[in-house]
Amino acid sequence: MQISKKGGISIFLVAAVALTVIILTHNNPDADQAEELLKKGISVVVILFSCLIFVRWYDKFTVLPMELWQSRHLIWKLAKNDFKKRYAGSYLGAVWAMAQPVVTVGMYYVVFDVIMGGNASRTSADVPFVLFLTAGLVPWFFFSEALNNGTNALREYNYLVKKMVFKISMLPVIKVIAATFIHAFFVLLLLIVAAIYGYYPTIYTIQLFYYSACLFIFVLALCYTTCAVVVFFNDLVQIISIALQIGMWATPILWDINNLGTSRLVAVLKLNPLVYIVNGYRSAIYEREWFFQDFFSTMYFWIVTVVLFGIGALIFKRLKVHFADVL
């Protein structure tokens, strides 16, 4: 179904108005009112600015999503082939993709809980550290693998980039979907670990689908920028590798952000969208909270993700005419 430009803009503006009304009428009696007012003001300004940008560059923002939707069947087929091809030459196949993260979880658990113990493995939720750790590492493994593979998508499939009839905008999506297959296994592993410790699936557990979708869209938004830039700047791969090492510790995966209290450091750390994702996985497993209860964190995440996706789409579209020449 093809949506006209006028219809697309109308839908976006209606959604923006509805979101603005929700933000202005939302009230958290337990929060500082001055801080709540500031958050509302910033949110409304960002939404207004986003509307102006979207209306001004509607065609550029929508061309990429439309290409992906029209090619959805081919994308799914190529993603499955990419996943199979990656492990075609080994006897154990995809087992190797699962083995390394499982060993990593085990080693962190042994070091931080068994050997160090005490405060090193203390969490505010008072849950077993291995469950706390697994719930944080599962989304991180997916993010790091999808970002690395998505960044190198154009270089790996350079022979397709040089074909004029092939829509190269599909390549980053193919890589992210291929990473999702392994992620599905680890979500299942997370549920098993939770059940072992008495945290059985509840109605809140369905939020894992929501947070997985959040993570998928967020990393895809980043990949459209990184895969386009890395074609011209090879050093970006090394920069991303270092950034992932720093991000591993800057994100509350091995430690609990709630132990920091309400300091300004917490506010700075929460600017990292992955904090929303990691905390979301834990909420879905054992904290028994809905994603909309942390209203402004949800709004902040989606605003940042949409902005990053828009930037990625513009950069990809601007640079793709030069990909074939460079590769």
Protein Blocks (a to p, Z undefined) as FASTA:
>chain_A
ZZdfklmmmmmmmmmmmmmmmmmmpccfkbcfklmmmmmmmmmmmmmmmmmmmmmmmmmm
mmmmmmmmmmmmmmmmmmmmmmmmmmmmpmnlmmmmmmmmmmmmmmmmmmmmmmngmmll
gcfklpafklmmmmmmmmmmmmmmmmmmmmmmmmmmmmmmmpmkbcfklmmmmmmmmmmm
mmmmmmmmmmmmmmmnopacdfklmmmmmmmmmmmmmmmmmmmmmmmmmmmmmklmmmmm
mmmmmmmmmpcfkbcfklnojafklmmmmmpmklmmmmmmmmmmmnopafklmmmlmmmm
mmmmmmmmmmmmmmmmmmmmmmmmmZZ
